[in-house]
Amino acid sequence: EDQKAPFLKAPQHTNATCDTLRDTDVVGFAEVMDDCDEAEFIKPTFTDTEAGCVVIRTWTSKDLCGNTAEPATQNISLQLDPPAVQVPPNQELRCNQSTDPSGTGYL
């Protein structure tokens, strides 16, 4: 009976946006190696913990005999999209005309 836990290797640390965070084609997928089981039957899973603009992804895996791999971690830096700013069109003002945004347009 297999008593040895599989070996789990996390993908390298990387950058992602909120849209690509769950896309393993972008951020990578953990590799599993096991002495007895075929690796294609061992599927690693992950949980994410947010720490500011970094997501710490912890990968875990269990082989077909129930042996659990040591967790492997991957840091994913979130690249936040800058906010879109709407600017009103340019206006020409006369010397005594109000510059109040209610008359010239809001940002």
C-alpha positions as CSV (number, residue, x, y, z in Angstrom):
1,E,0.0,0.0,0.0
2,D,1.2,3.5,-0.9
3,Q,2.2,5.4,2.3
4,K,4.2,8.2,0.7
5,A,2.6,11.6,0.1
6,P,2.8,13.1,-3.4
7,F,5.1,16.1,-4.1
8,L,3.3,19.3,-5.0
9,K,5.1,22.2,-6.9
10,A,3.2,25.5,-7.1
11,P,3.5,27.7,-10.2
12,Q,5.9,30.6,-10.1
13,H,4.8,33.9,-8.5
14,T,3.1,36.0,-11.1
15,N,0.8,39.0,-11.8
16,A,-2.9,38.9,-12.7
17,T,-5.9,41.1,-13.0
18,C,-9.1,40.4,-11.2
19,D,-10.5,39.0,-14.5
20,T,-7.6,36.6,-14.9
21,L,-7.0,35.5,-11.3
22,R,-8.9,32.2,-11.7
23,D,-7.5,31.5,-15.2
24,T,-4.9,28.8,-14.7
25,D,-3.7,29.4,-18.3
26,V,-2.6,32.8,-17.1
27,V,-1.4,32.3,-13.5
28,G,-0.3,28.6,-13.8
29,F,-1.4,25.3,-12.4
30,A,0.4,23.2,-9.7
31,E,2.4,20.1,-10.7
32,V,2.0,16.9,-8.8
33,M,4.4,14.0,-8.7
34,D,3.8,10.7,-7.0
35,D,5.7,7.5,-6.8
36,C,2.7,5.1,-7.2
37,D,-0.2,6.9,-8.8
38,E,-0.5,8.3,-12.3
39,A,-0.2,12.1,-12.0
40,E,-3.2,12.6,-14.3
41,F,-5.4,11.0,-11.6
42,I,-4.2,13.4,-8.9
43,K,-5.9,16.8,-9.2
44,P,-4.5,19.7,-7.1
45,T,-6.9,22.2,-5.7
46,F,-6.3,25.7,-4.3
47,T,-7.7,28.2,-1.8
48,D,-7.0,32.0,-2.1
49,T,-6.3,34.4,0.8
50,E,-6.1,38.1,0.0
51,A,-3.4,40.2,1.6
52,G,-3.8,43.7,0.2
53,C,-3.0,43.6,-3.5
54,V,-1.5,40.1,-3.3
55,V,-3.4,36.9,-3.4
56,I,-1.7,34.0,-1.6
57,R,-2.8,30.8,-3.4
58,T,-2.3,27.7,-1.3
59,W,-2.3,24.5,-3.4
60,T,-3.1,21.1,-1.9
61,S,-3.4,17.6,-3.3
62,K,-4.2,14.0,-2.2
63,D,-3.2,10.8,-4.0
64,L,-5.5,7.9,-4.7
65,C,-4.5,6.2,-1.4
66,G,-5.4,9.3,0.7
67,N,-1.8,10.6,1.3
68,T,-1.8,14.4,1.4
69,A,1.0,16.5,-0.1
70,E,2.6,19.3,1.8
71,P,0.8,22.5,0.8
72,A,2.6,24.7,-1.7
73,T,2.0,28.5,-2.0
74,Q,2.1,30.9,-4.9
75,N,1.9,34.7,-4.6
76,I,-0.2,36.5,-7.2
77,S,0.1,40.3,-7.4
78,L,-3.1,41.9,-8.5
79,Q,-2.8,44.5,-11.2
80,L,-5.8,46.7,-10.6
81,D,-7.2,48.5,-13.6
82,P,-7.0,52.3,-13.1
83,P,-10.4,54.0,-12.7
84,A,-11.8,55.7,-15.8
85,V,-12.1,59.4,-15.5
86,Q,-14.8,61.4,-17.4
87,V,-13.7,64.9,-18.1
88,P,-16.2,67.5,-19.3
89,P,-15.3,69.3,-22.6
90,N,-13.2,72.4,-22.6
91,Q,-15.1,75.6,-22.2
92,E,-14.2,79.2,-22.8
93,L,-15.1,81.5,-19.9
94,R,-15.4,85.3,-19.7
95,C,-13.5,87.2,-17.1
96,N,-16.4,87.5,-14.5
97,Q,-18.1,84.2,-15.4
98,S,-18.3,81.6,-12.5
99,T,-15.9,78.7,-12.5
100,D,-18.3,76.7,-10.3
101,P,-18.5,73.1,-11.6
102,S,-22.4,73.3,-11.7
103,G,-21.9,75.7,-14.6
104,T,-18.8,74.3,-16.2
105,G,-19.3,70.6,-15.8
106,Y,-18.4,68.0,-13.2
107,L,-15.4,65.6,-13.1
